[in-house]
């Protein structure tokens, strides 16, 4: 999914919504499950899910009747969300959400920044290789620890 509308950029402009999208990266979840995962209030989760849903970034995957009530399972509308022309607020929110996850990571994360001089063709090959690496990474399934992967290739000004 490519982010193109003002509503989508606005939805991505809040770090908690970024964290919700991260949490929904593997499997659908209810508001209660998301509140527990993110240590947040259900009302807060509900509000931010509505913004994401209105922007088309999240959808209801399944509905169940539980104890006389209706339980919704939310999931991302797309496995991959791509911001082709990032607005500063969306990028800042994404990095803030990433920083929040790093600050509570139980294991020291790998974080590496390297600057390279590349031709356009080399940069394209590297981009394709990085995307392929992330796309083909296998999920070990329930019961295993979750890991976040952040990959970026950008041209410096």
VENKA-V65349 format. One line per field, one symbol per residue. ss: DSSP state (A for helix, B for strand, O for the rest). psi: psi as a letter, one per 40 degrees, with the letter a starting at -180 (. if undefined). burial: + if it has 9 or more other ideal C-beta (glycine too) atoms within 8 Angstrom, else -. A space follows every 50 residues. Layout:
ss: ???
psi: ???
burial: ???
//
This chain:
ss: OBOOOAAAAAAAOOAAAAAAAAAOOOOOBOAAAAAAAAOOOAAAAAAAAA AAAAOOOBBBBBBBBBOOBBBBBBBBOOOOOBOOOOOAAAAAAAAAAAAA AAAOOOOOOOOOOOOOOOOAAAAAAAAAAAAAAAAAOOOOOOOOOOOOOO OOOOOOO
psi: hhhdiddddddeehdddddddddeddiiiidddddddefiiddddddddd ddddeediihdihihhfeihhhhiiididhhhhdghiddddddddddddd dddeheihihhhhhhihiiddddddddddddddddehiheaieiiiiihh hhhihi.
burial: +-+---++++++++++++++++++----+++--++--+-+-+-+++-++- +++-+++++-----------++++++----+-+------++-++-+++-+ ++--------------------+--++--++-++---------------- -------
//
